[in-house]
Amino acid sequence: MSPFERLVIPAPLLDEVVAHARDTLPHECCGLLAGRIADGSGTASVRYAIRNDAASETEYATNARDMLSAFRAMRDGGLELLAIYHSHPTSAPVPSRRDLASNTYGETASHLIVGFAATEPVVRAWWLTETGYREVELRVDTNDRSERS
């Protein structure tokens, strides 16, 4: 069972995710969003950019040191992992077979994907399982409560 029904992201934090995705083109970017879960919502407050050791246009491999630093910071801040984010530099923000196969979090964390198939980037969120996926309600909060990381 998923820990929340909707993912809420402050607009400036979402802008940072999209900027990270643009900055790493033509490769995929990756990172984490952390925050708090209450009343059916996972509300992101911090973004952790993670280096993509694969440096690939079609996959990502999270840098182990960056991940360790991010999880320590989350623990120290009393935050929960809400989403793993990555980009699809040339396709829609829909989970690929590779995304499903490499999902080691089950439904404990959502997956936010920035897709560049259209003129402007499109962002969608998903719960991934071993064999499929379903969309997470994504809400962009225009009140800035994010912390920079």
MDTraj code that builds the backbone (N, CA, C; nanometers):
import mdtraj as md
import numpy as np

residues = "MET SER PRO PHE GLU ARG LEU VAL ILE PRO ALA PRO LEU LEU ASP GLU VAL VAL ALA HIS ALA ARG ASP THR LEU PRO HIS GLU CYS CYS GLY LEU LEU ALA GLY ARG ILE ALA ASP GLY SER GLY THR ALA SER VAL ARG TYR ALA ILE ARG ASN ASP ALA ALA SER GLU THR GLU TYR ALA THR ASN ALA ARG ASP MET LEU SER ALA PHE ARG ALA MET ARG ASP GLY GLY LEU GLU LEU LEU ALA ILE TYR HIS SER HIS PRO THR SER ALA PRO VAL PRO SER ARG ARG ASP LEU ALA SER ASN THR TYR GLY GLU THR ALA SER HIS LEU ILE VAL GLY PHE ALA ALA THR GLU PRO VAL VAL ARG ALA TRP TRP LEU THR GLU THR GLY TYR ARG GLU VAL GLU LEU ARG VAL ASP THR ASN ASP ARG SER GLU ARG SER".split()
xyz = np.array([
    [0.0833, -0.1182, 0.0000],
    [0.0000, 0.0000, 0.0000],
    [0.0882, 0.1251, 0.0000],
    [0.0500, 0.2247, -0.0733],
    [0.1234, 0.3502, -0.0847],
    [0.1097, 0.4318, 0.0426],
    [0.2171, 0.5007, 0.0848],
    [0.2107, 0.5778, 0.2088],
    [0.1335, 0.7093, 0.1987],
    [0.1030, 0.7559, 0.0763],
    [0.0242, 0.8781, 0.0594],
    [-0.0473, 0.8750, -0.0744],
    [-0.1528, 0.9568, -0.0847],
    [-0.2363, 0.9608, -0.2051],
    [-0.1933, 1.0678, -0.3043],
    [-0.1377, 1.1770, -0.2523],
    [-0.0972, 1.2869, -0.3410],
    [0.0410, 1.3349, -0.3014],
    [0.1154, 1.3798, -0.4002],
    [0.2476, 1.4373, -0.3803],
    [0.2347, 1.5869, -0.4019],
    [0.2702, 1.6636, -0.2996],
    [0.2619, 1.8089, -0.3049],
    [0.4045, 1.8636, -0.3120],
    [0.4289, 1.9468, -0.4133],
    [0.5625, 2.0036, -0.4320],
    [0.5517, 2.1547, -0.4456],
    [0.6248, 2.2299, -0.3633],
    [0.6278, 2.3749, -0.3818],
    [0.6796, 2.4091, -0.5214],
    [0.6200, 2.5089, -0.5842],
    [0.6582, 2.5467, -0.7208],
    [0.8084, 2.5715, -0.7361],
    [0.8741, 2.6435, -0.6433],
    [1.0187, 2.6647, -0.6607],
    [1.0994, 2.5348, -0.6585],
    [1.0546, 2.4382, -0.5777],
    [1.1229, 2.3093, -0.5713],
    [1.1052, 2.2327, -0.7021],
    [0.9843, 2.2369, -0.7566],
    [0.9598, 2.1724, -0.8855],
    [1.0419, 2.2404, -0.9956],
    [1.0527, 2.3729, -0.9891],
    [1.1364, 2.4452, -1.0857],
    [1.2816, 2.3978, -1.0788],
    [1.3306, 2.3705, -0.9582],
    [1.4672, 2.3196, -0.9416],
    [1.4830, 2.1814, -1.0046],
    [1.3822, 2.0960, -0.9881],
    [1.3866, 1.9622, -1.0482],
    [1.3942, 1.9746, -1.2007],
    [1.3082, 2.0575, -1.2584],
    [1.3065, 2.0761, -1.4039],
    [1.4388, 2.1369, -1.4507],
    [1.4930, 2.2338, -1.3771],
    [1.6220, 2.2933, -1.4136],
    [1.7330, 2.1888, -1.4087],
    [1.7304, 2.1018, -1.3084],
    [1.8289, 1.9937, -1.3002],
    [1.8190, 1.9038, -1.4232],
    [1.6962, 1.8705, -1.4617],
    [1.6753, 1.7867, -1.5801],
    [1.7285, 1.8556, -1.7059],
    [1.7029, 1.9837, -1.7195],
    [1.7528, 2.0587, -1.8366],
    [1.9055, 2.0656, -1.8371],
    [1.9633, 2.0913, -1.7191],
    [2.1088, 2.1075, -1.7082],
    [2.1856, 1.9811, -1.7425],
    [2.1233, 1.8652, -1.7265],
    [2.1942, 1.7395, -1.7530],
    [2.1699, 1.6846, -1.8936],
    [2.0818, 1.7508, -1.9702],
    [2.0593, 1.7053, -2.1080],
    [2.1917, 1.6969, -2.1822],
    [2.2140, 1.5970, -2.2647],
    [2.1183, 1.4965, -2.3131],
    [2.1047, 1.3747, -2.2225],
    [2.1681, 1.3749, -2.1044],
    [2.1597, 1.2603, -2.0146],
    [2.0408, 1.2727, -1.9204],
    [2.0038, 1.1596, -1.8602],
    [1.9017, 1.1601, -1.7565],
    [1.9599, 1.2210, -1.6294],
    [1.8766, 1.2905, -1.5557],
    [1.9154, 1.3374, -1.4236],
    [1.8511, 1.2449, -1.3214],
    [1.8938, 1.2567, -1.1952],
    [1.8272, 1.1831, -1.0890],
    [1.8451, 1.2568, -0.9572],
    [1.7526, 1.2322, -0.8666],
    [1.7571, 1.2960, -0.7367],
    [1.6453, 1.2453, -0.6484],
    [1.6365, 1.3046, -0.5307],
    [1.5378, 1.2644, -0.4315],
    [1.4610, 1.3856, -0.3824],
    [1.3371, 1.3633, -0.3446],
    [1.2558, 1.4646, -0.2775],
    [1.2175, 1.4088, -0.1416],
    [1.2320, 1.4915, -0.0388],
    [1.1994, 1.4490, 0.0967],
    [1.1071, 1.5509, 0.1609],
    [1.0369, 1.5064, 0.2620],
    [0.9452, 1.5953, 0.3329],
    [0.8700, 1.5193, 0.4390],
    [0.7435, 1.5532, 0.4542],
    [0.6612, 1.4935, 0.5586],
    [0.5314, 1.4386, 0.4990],
    [0.4795, 1.3364, 0.5653],
    [0.3534, 1.2752, 0.5239],
    [0.2491, 1.3042, 0.6308],
    [0.1359, 1.3602, 0.5886],
    [0.0251, 1.3870, 0.6798],
    [-0.1041, 1.3961, 0.6001],
    [-0.2099, 1.3431, 0.6561],
    [-0.3439, 1.3543, 0.5978],
    [-0.3500, 1.3112, 0.4516],
    [-0.2817, 1.2027, 0.4170],
    [-0.2873, 1.1494, 0.2813],
    [-0.1995, 1.2199, 0.1802],
    [-0.1203, 1.3178, 0.2259],
    [-0.0314, 1.3912, 0.1342],
    [0.1137, 1.3758, 0.1762],
    [0.1980, 1.3577, 0.0780],
    [0.3415, 1.3665, 0.0985],
    [0.3832, 1.5036, 0.0493],
    [0.4256, 1.5898, 0.1398],
    [0.4597, 1.7267, 0.1032],
    [0.6109, 1.7431, 0.1028],
    [0.6667, 1.7660, -0.0149],
    [0.8120, 1.7787, -0.0309],
    [0.8593, 1.9138, 0.0204],
    [0.9746, 1.9134, 0.0857],
    [1.0342, 2.0382, 0.1325],
    [1.1810, 2.0503, 0.0944],
    [1.2436, 1.9385, 0.0567],
    [1.3857, 1.9397, 0.0245],
    [1.4116, 1.8547, -0.0995],
    [1.5023, 1.9030, -0.1837],
    [1.5476, 1.8287, -0.3020],
    [1.6944, 1.7953, -0.2842],
    [1.7298, 1.6722, -0.3185],
    [1.8689, 1.6288, -0.3166],
    [1.9063, 1.5872, -0.4582],
    [1.9918, 1.6642, -0.5227],
    [2.0416, 1.6265, -0.6550],
    [2.1408, 1.5129, -0.6363],
    [2.1272, 1.4105, -0.7157],
    [2.2155, 1.2938, -0.7098],
    [2.2837, 1.2806, -0.8456],
    [2.4137, 1.2587, -0.8436],
    [2.4836, 1.2401, -0.9709],
    [2.4419, 1.1086, -1.0361],
    [2.4287, 1.1126, -1.1680],
    [2.3950, 0.9945, -1.2468],
    [2.5255, 0.9314, -1.2939],
    [2.5684, 0.8263, -1.2257],
    [2.6944, 0.7601, -1.2611],
    [2.6875, 0.6898, -1.3959],
    [2.5670, 0.6635, -1.4455],
    [2.5541, 0.5997, -1.5768],
    [2.5825, 0.6987, -1.6895],
    [2.5612, 0.8281, -1.6643],
    [2.5798, 0.9324, -1.7674],
    [2.5211, 0.8846, -1.9001],
    [2.3933, 0.8500, -1.8952],
    [2.3248, 0.7890, -2.0087],
    [2.2014, 0.8690, -2.0464],
    [2.1620, 0.8571, -2.1719],
    [2.0401, 0.9199, -2.2220],
    [1.9158, 0.8368, -2.1929],
    [1.9349, 0.7106, -2.1501],
    [1.8211, 0.6205, -2.1330],
    [1.8125, 0.5536, -1.9957],
    [1.9062, 0.5833, -1.9060],
    [1.8996, 0.5239, -1.7729],
    [1.9804, 0.6071, -1.6741],
    [1.9581, 0.5783, -1.5484],
    [2.0367, 0.6452, -1.4453],
    [2.0852, 0.5432, -1.3435],
    [2.1995, 0.5739, -1.2840],
    [2.2556, 0.4953, -1.1746],
    [2.2948, 0.5956, -1.0675],
    [2.2265, 0.5908, -0.9546],
    [2.2514, 0.6898, -0.8510],
    [2.3902, 0.6729, -0.7909],
    [2.4567, 0.7854, -0.7684],
    [2.5887, 0.7864, -0.7065],
    [2.5739, 0.7480, -0.5593],
    [2.6479, 0.6474, -0.5158],
    [2.6344, 0.5934, -0.3803],
    [2.6667, 0.6968, -0.2726],
    [2.7704, 0.7764, -0.2928],
    [2.8062, 0.8774, -0.1920],
    [2.6984, 0.9845, -0.1800],
    [2.6455, 1.0281, -0.2944],
    [2.5383, 1.1271, -0.2923],
    [2.4146, 1.0723, -0.2200],
    [2.3833, 0.9456, -0.2451],
    [2.2681, 0.8835, -0.1800],
    [2.2890, 0.8769, -0.0289],
    [2.4081, 0.8356, 0.0126],
    [2.4381, 0.8270, 0.1550],
    [2.4246, 0.9640, 0.2215],
    [2.4788, 1.0665, 0.1572],
    [2.4684, 1.2029, 0.2115],
    [2.3227, 1.2475, 0.2216],
    [2.2452, 1.2179, 0.1193],
    [2.1038, 1.2568, 0.1187],
    [2.0276, 1.1859, 0.2302],
    [2.0487, 1.0550, 0.2466],
    [1.9760, 0.9820, 0.3498],
    [2.0193, 1.0249, 0.4898],
    [2.1454, 1.0596, 0.5076],
    [2.1892, 1.1131, 0.6376],
    [2.1209, 1.2462, 0.6664],
    [2.1162, 1.3330, 0.5660],
    [2.0514, 1.4632, 0.5838],
    [1.9030, 1.4455, 0.6142],
    [1.8366, 1.3510, 0.5473],
    [1.6952, 1.3246, 0.5745],
    [1.6774, 1.2778, 0.7184],
    [1.7608, 1.1835, 0.7597],
    [1.7517, 1.1320, 0.8967],
    [1.7740, 1.2451, 0.9973],
    [1.8787, 1.3245, 0.9759],
    [1.9099, 1.4344, 1.0675],
    [1.7990, 1.5390, 1.0714],
    [1.7296, 1.5576, 0.9601],
    [1.6214, 1.6557, 0.9535],
    [1.4848, 1.5997, 0.9873],
    [1.4783, 1.4703, 1.0180],
    [1.3505, 1.4085, 1.0501],
    [1.2563, 1.4026, 0.9313],
    [1.3131, 1.3914, 0.8105],
    [1.2331, 1.3893, 0.6881],
    [1.2202, 1.2485, 0.6329],
    [1.1165, 1.2287, 0.5540],
    [1.0935, 1.1000, 0.4891],
    [1.1189, 1.1115, 0.3397],
    [1.1687, 1.0045, 0.2807],
    [1.1822, 0.9992, 0.1354],
    [1.0422, 0.9929, 0.0760],
    [1.0113, 1.0875, -0.0114],
    [0.8803, 1.0903, -0.0764],
    [0.8873, 1.0467, -0.2211],
    [0.9937, 1.0876, -0.2913],
    [1.0000, 1.0585, -0.4351],
    [1.1436, 1.0475, -0.4824],
    [1.1616, 0.9591, -0.5776],
    [1.2836, 0.9517, -0.6566],
    [1.2480, 1.0227, -0.7860],
    [1.3290, 1.1172, -0.8279],
    [1.2989, 1.1823, -0.9552],
    [1.4084, 1.1538, -1.0566],
    [1.3660, 1.1512, -1.1818],
    [1.4618, 1.1396, -1.2918],
    [1.3968, 1.1960, -1.4177],
    [1.4749, 1.2046, -1.5234],
    [1.4228, 1.2633, -1.6467],
    [1.4261, 1.1623, -1.7603],
    [1.3422, 1.1891, -1.8587],
    [1.3425, 1.1172, -1.9862],
    [1.3737, 1.2226, -2.0925],
    [1.5001, 1.2348, -2.1328],
    [1.5417, 1.3435, -2.2223],
    [1.4719, 1.3498, -2.3573],
    [1.4218, 1.2369, -2.4070],
    [1.3601, 1.2384, -2.5397],
    [1.2231, 1.1710, -2.5434],
    [1.1656, 1.1462, -2.4253],
    [1.0370, 1.0776, -2.4254],
    [0.9439, 1.1349, -2.3189],
    [0.8223, 1.0851, -2.3195],
    [0.7189, 1.1308, -2.2270],
    [0.7521, 1.0879, -2.0838],
    [0.6947, 1.1554, -1.9856],
    [0.7206, 1.1233, -1.8454],
    [0.6369, 1.0054, -1.7951],
    [0.6524, 0.8943, -1.8618],
    [0.5811, 0.7716, -1.8288],
    [0.6858, 0.6656, -1.7987],
    [0.6683, 0.5864, -1.6925],
    [0.7690, 0.4859, -1.6579],
    [0.7992, 0.3904, -1.7735],
    [0.9260, 0.3659, -1.7934],
    [0.9709, 0.2720, -1.8957],
    [0.9837, 0.1326, -1.8349],
    [1.0042, 0.0340, -1.9200],
    [1.0297, -0.1020, -1.8707],
    [1.1532, -0.1030, -1.7822],
    [1.2537, -0.0257, -1.8196],
    [1.3773, -0.0163, -1.7400],
    [1.3472, 0.0450, -1.6027],
    [1.2612, 0.1477, -1.5988],
    [1.2232, 0.2080, -1.4707],
    [1.1579, 0.1042, -1.3793],
    [1.0679, 0.0246, -1.4349],
    [1.0005, -0.0788, -1.3556],
    [1.0995, -0.1837, -1.3064],
    [1.1888, -0.2265, -1.3950],
    [1.2840, -0.3320, -1.3603],
    [1.3848, -0.2867, -1.2547],
    [1.4189, -0.1582, -1.2540],
    [1.5216, -0.1108, -1.1604],
    [1.4631, -0.0506, -1.0330],
    [1.3313, -0.0558, -1.0163],
    [1.2672, 0.0001, -0.8972],
    [1.2951, -0.0890, -0.7768],
    [1.3770, -0.0419, -0.6850],
    [1.4076, -0.1191, -0.5639],
    [1.3290, -0.0687, -0.4430],
    [1.2462, 0.0329, -0.4612],
    [1.1723, 0.0919, -0.3501],
    [1.0292, 0.0407, -0.3396],
    [0.9837, -0.0382, -0.4364],
    [0.8443, -0.0817, -0.4337],
    [0.7554, 0.0406, -0.4309],
    [0.6540, 0.0375, -0.3448],
    [0.5641, 0.1518, -0.3324],
    [0.5919, 0.2316, -0.2051],
    [0.7167, 0.2305, -0.1591],
    [0.7519, 0.3107, -0.0421],
    [0.7894, 0.4528, -0.0811],
    [0.8209, 0.4754, -0.2062],
    [0.8531, 0.6094, -0.2575],
    [0.7919, 0.6222, -0.3960],
    [0.7390, 0.7386, -0.4247],
    [0.6840, 0.7632, -0.5578],
    [0.7983, 0.7960, -0.6537],
    [0.7667, 0.8015, -0.7812],
    [0.8660, 0.8325, -0.8845],
    [0.8148, 0.9508, -0.9660],
    [0.8926, 1.0568, -0.9643],
    [0.8601, 1.1778, -1.0386],
    [0.9457, 1.1772, -1.1648],
    [0.8827, 1.1924, -1.2804],
    [0.9560, 1.1884, -1.4073],
    [0.9330, 1.3186, -1.4827],
    [1.0433, 1.3761, -1.5305],
    [1.0385, 1.4953, -1.6155],
    [1.0618, 1.4476, -1.7580],
    [0.9635, 1.4673, -1.8453],
    [0.9749, 1.4232, -1.9839],
    [0.9931, 1.5394, -2.0787],
    [1.0735, 1.5167, -2.1825],
    [1.1032, 1.6204, -2.2809],
    [1.0554, 1.5826, -2.4206],
    [0.9488, 1.5042, -2.4315],
    [0.8968, 1.4674, -2.5635],
    [0.8248, 1.5841, -2.6287],
    [0.7714, 1.6741, -2.5489],
    [0.6975, 1.7904, -2.5992],
    [0.7905, 1.9120, -2.6045],
    [0.7375, 2.0236, -2.6519],
    [0.8147, 2.1465, -2.6596],
    [0.8625, 2.1901, -2.5210],
    [0.7724, 2.1840, -2.4244],
    [0.8040, 2.2181, -2.2857],
    [0.8093, 2.0893, -2.2031],
    [0.8918, 2.0859, -2.0994],
    [0.8961, 1.9657, -2.0153],
    [0.7625, 1.9408, -1.9464],
    [0.7304, 1.8150, -1.9302],
    [0.6083, 1.7724, -1.8622],
    [0.6511, 1.6857, -1.7441],
    [0.5871, 1.7071, -1.6286],
    [0.6223, 1.6340, -1.5072],
    [0.5004, 1.5553, -1.4592],
    [0.5233, 1.4268, -1.4297],
    [0.4182, 1.3410, -1.3760],
    [0.4787, 1.2536, -1.2677],
    [0.3930, 1.2046, -1.1775],
    [0.4387, 1.1199, -1.0673],
    [0.3662, 0.9861, -1.0709],
    [0.4357, 0.8821, -1.0231],
    [0.3859, 0.7453, -1.0349],
    [0.4207, 0.6614, -0.9128],
    [0.3374, 0.5607, -0.8886],
    [0.3726, 0.4497, -0.8007],
    [0.4123, 0.3359, -0.8931],
    [0.5273, 0.2772, -0.8706],
    [0.5745, 0.1669, -0.9548],
    [0.5634, 0.0357, -0.8794],
    [0.5264, -0.0684, -0.9527],
    [0.5278, -0.2043, -0.8997],
    [0.6199, -0.2856, -0.9902],
    [0.6306, -0.4137, -0.9640],
    [0.7164, -0.4982, -1.0470],
    [0.6646, -0.5087, -1.1899],
    [0.5343, -0.4979, -1.2071],
    [0.4771, -0.5227, -1.3390],
    [0.4012, -0.4048, -1.3987],
    [0.3875, -0.2965, -1.3255],
    [0.3093, -0.1858, -1.3788],
    [0.3277, -0.0586, -1.2991],
    [0.2362, 0.0334, -1.3204],
    [0.2432, 0.1626, -1.2530],
    [0.1057, 0.2277, -1.2546],
    [0.0895, 0.3203, -1.1605],
    [-0.0325, 0.4013, -1.1568],
    [0.0076, 0.5424, -1.1169],
    [-0.0678, 0.6371, -1.1649],
    [-0.0320, 0.7771, -1.1456],
    [-0.0631, 0.8240, -1.0033],
    [0.0248, 0.9085, -0.9537],
    [0.0066, 0.9745, -0.8248],
    [-0.0501, 1.1129, -0.8535],
    [-0.1458, 1.1555, -0.7746],
    [-0.1949, 1.2920, -0.7878],
    [-0.0807, 1.3869, -0.7512],
    [-0.0479, 1.4763, -0.8424],
    [0.0614, 1.5714, -0.8234],
    [0.0025, 1.7107, -0.8088],
    [0.0333, 1.7753, -0.6975],
    [-0.0135, 1.9120, -0.6735],
    [0.1073, 2.0030, -0.6596],
    [0.1026, 2.1141, -0.7300],
    [0.2083, 2.2136, -0.7196],
    [0.1583, 2.3229, -0.6261],
    [0.2334, 2.3452, -0.5186],
    [0.1979, 2.4447, -0.4177],
    [0.2686, 2.5761, -0.4517],
    [0.1934, 2.6819, -0.4662],
    [0.2523, 2.8109, -0.5019],
    [0.3043, 2.8881, -0.3811],
    [0.2872, 2.8333, -0.2605],
    [0.3466, 2.8928, -0.1393],
    [0.4804, 2.8255, -0.1151],
    [0.5901, 2.9006, -0.1085],
    [0.7250, 2.8443, -0.0975],
    [0.7578, 2.8066, 0.0466],
    [0.7679, 2.6731, 0.0711],
    [0.8121, 2.6231, 0.2006],
    [0.9313, 2.5304, 0.1823],
    [0.9983, 2.5383, 0.0689],
    [1.1083, 2.4475, 0.0398],
    [1.2375, 2.4954, 0.1028],
    [1.3288, 2.3992, 0.1203],
    [1.4634, 2.4285, 0.1668],
    [1.5574, 2.3924, 0.0533],
    [1.6601, 2.4679, 0.0347],
    [1.7559, 2.4376, -0.0723],
    [1.8585, 2.3389, -0.0231],
    [1.8955, 2.2456, -0.1111],
    [1.9978, 2.1474, -0.0761],
    [2.0941, 2.1309, -0.1902],
])
top = md.Topology()
chain = top.add_chain()
for i, resn in enumerate(residues, 1):
    res = top.add_residue(resn, chain, resSeq=i)
    for name in ("N", "CA", "C"):
        top.add_atom(name, md.element.get_by_symbol(name[0]), res)
traj = md.Trajectory(xyz[None], top)
